[in-house]
Structures are given as C-alpha cells and as structure tokens.
Amino acid sequence: MRVTTPQQDFTRGIWRENPVLIQMLGLCPALAVTNTVVNAIAMGLATFFVLTGSSLLVSTFKKLIPNQVRISTYIVIIATFVTVIDMTLQAAVPDIHKELGAFIALIVVNCMILGRQEAFASKKPVGRSLLDAAGTGIGFMIALLILGTFREILGSGSVLGFSLFGSNFEPWVVFVLPPGGFLTIGFVLLGLNAYRKRRDERATALSPAVPQEEAA
Amino acid sequence: MTEENLTTDTAQDAPPPPPQQEEASPLRLVLTLGIAGALAGFLIVFVYVATLPIITANKAAELREAIQLVLGAPDQFDTLFVVDGELREELDAGQAPEDFDQIYPGYRDDGTQIGYAIQAAEFGFQDVVRLIFGYDAETQEILGMLVLEHKETPGLGDKIVKDLAFVGQFVETTTPVAGVKVGAGTGAENEIDMITGATISSRAVIRIINNALERLNPMIDAYSGGGSR
C-alpha cells in the first residue's frame, strides 16, 4: 500500500483523484441536480456532511465491526446521516428540498461515499479518515459547482438567480434538462483531459531523463 | 490462461480481510447490526421530532399564502373537509384532517363570502400537477389560480407557472373552462388561451379545475344551501 502524508490525504480528493472528474464516481447526483448553482451547492454540502460523518463513525468503530457485515453496517451509518440531512433540509430550506427531491435520499447509494468507507476509513486512523473525507467532499462540491455554473449560465442566463445577460438572452433550455448534464460533463472532461495530456507531454519534453515514469 | 490471469488479478485487488476478525460469531454479527440499527433509529426519531413542527409550519404557511393569493386576500378563511360526498366543518373524533380533501371558504370582515379555495391534483405531462384555485360558487367564476407543485419541462411546460399572461387569464373566467388555441377564441367568457408549446400542460391545468368543480359543485351547493336556510 502506498504511504501518504496527511496533507496528501486531504488534497488528493480535491483534484488529483477528484471523485467526479477523475474517478467518475457519484455521477448520478452530479448530473441530475446541477441545473442551477444553488442546487449544486446544496447537494455538495449535503454530500459533504454525509461523507465526513460516515467516515468519522466508520473509522472510529472499525475495530468493532466484523468483516462479514461491514458493508451493511456502513450502509446503515450512511443512511442514517442521509435521513437526518433530508429532514433538516426540509425544515430549514423547503424550496431547495423540493428542487432536489429524491436525490437527497439517493445520497445513500452514492458509490463515492461507500467507496471512501471501504477504501480508506475502514483501514486508517480517525484523523486521516476525516481529512480524506473532507478532501473528497470538497472535490465533489467543486465538480458540482463547475457543472452547475456552466449549466445555469447557458440554460437560464443567470448565476445564483442573478440575470447576467438581460432580457434579450434566449435561454439554452437543453442545458437545464438532463441531456445538458451529459453534454456539460462531456465538454468539461474533454477540456480537462486535453489539459492533462498537454501538461504530461510538456513534462516529458522538459525532463527526458524520466520519460517512462511520467508516462505511467 | 487469460481467464486465469484475470481471476488472480481481481482476487489481488480485493481487500484482504483483517485476520483477527475472521472468526466472528453469528451472535456478534447480529449484535453489531442490531445495535447500529437501534442507534440509527433513535437518532432519526430524535431529528424527526425536532424537525416535524417546523416542516408542518412551513407547509401551513405556504398554503395560507396560496389561499391569500387565489382568493384575493380574504380577511379570514375556514377549512371544510370532504367526507363521504359532503362538506363538513368538523371531523368526527379520531379522524385525521390530512386523510380528507379540504377546501377553504374565504370571508371579508363583514361576513360576506368571497369564494372557495380548492386544491386539486392530476397528472400533467410528466408528473402530477398540484394546484389551488379560488372559485366563486354564486357567479361560477374562477378568482385566481396558482400551481403549487409540478415537474413539467423547464422552458415549455413550466410556463403554466411562469407565464403570467396564462395564469392571469383564469381570473374571472366562467366555468367549466374551455381551452382554445391562441387566436381561435370566440371571446366567450369561459375561454382560456392555451400556451403554444405547452398544450398538454395547459390542458392539464384546465382539466384539473373542471374535474375538481364537477366533483365539488354538488357538495358546495348542498353546503351553502343548507347554511343559508
């Protein structure tokens, strides 16, 4: 197993192993509820809360949970946090809760969250697990924000509800509909991969001594 | 050969079970899940009890606002329950209010009735459209209409909420409402111009209102007739 520093545990999820943009995990909420920036923020925060809470508990009780029932126990923990955040959102921000609808409840089956429990929190100390969960949660939020901003600007001509282009702008409705989610993530990934490829090529050109390692 | 390689690869990827936990007894497995479930249940009940009053208050406030809007700001309103085909002011003991359809008669301060606010829901284009409308039983006119909940297509079907010209048409329309295409109207008082590009959603709104009135009109007649005598 690769040895990492606490700092790496935190930053890894934000960018280098971003759950949505690199690992392609948690795509369902990332595509479904990013039609406006507000929805993206709400979904990001809810997921962040569930992820850090679950990682904290799983990491704390990892010695007590028998291996055979670990997945079920993780799911019980995750589902509890999801139910709590579901009811809290409904009480605190009913409008946003109405918009997000079933997707709050569906955080339970977000594979990114279960993935962090199985791959990290169940093996590492509590502090490291919290750092890892926070980093992954922030990475998820960043990805959702990127998608939400693109889609709201193109699909509604506004950001956070503030109109950008005045009344002459004809909204590109497809971007707030499901196909717009797929289109947006496609273009974002295209840009991201083009950037990474060019960066790798430049790194190879600059340091010809270690080309194989860079390529791998 | 290839297949064998694949299996070995997968087996190596899977996390090795922690050796000290291999002999967990069935009792321990059940206990772990049982305790986790019990704690989870306790926490959820706690949050449920804490948030329920706020959620109920939010919903009541939303409904009150909607009634204010569709009845043109009544000074007060009552709640009537639809029970076995008639309107009742009180429920029998043990009957839960949320089990029955409710309509809300609104009054001015001097006691004159403005009309009834009626909630109704039926299938629209994508999902159930829930709306509330104000209805004056004497003139059989609609006083106002507000869509409370819908999942119609953004940009097309959601004009039943956002197109204020469409929503405004319902004020003082006589019932039963008839939907007509834009420009095809004859100027009759029960006509509503449907939204171009949102015909099904517009039609759904009209159908919801007409069906609700067809169902409730006899009850309203019976109720107000009995009340005035």
Interface residues (C-beta under 8 A of the other chain):
Chain A: N35 L64 I65 P66 N67 Q68 V69 S72 T73 V76 I77 A79 T80 T83 V84 M87 T88 Q90 A91 A92 P94 K98 E118 A119 K123 G155 P171 V173 V176 L177
Chain B: P15 P17 P18 Q21 E22 A24 R28 L29 T32 L33 A36 G37 L39 A40 L43 I44 V47 Y48 T51 I54 I55 N58 K59 E62 E149 T153 P154 G155 L156
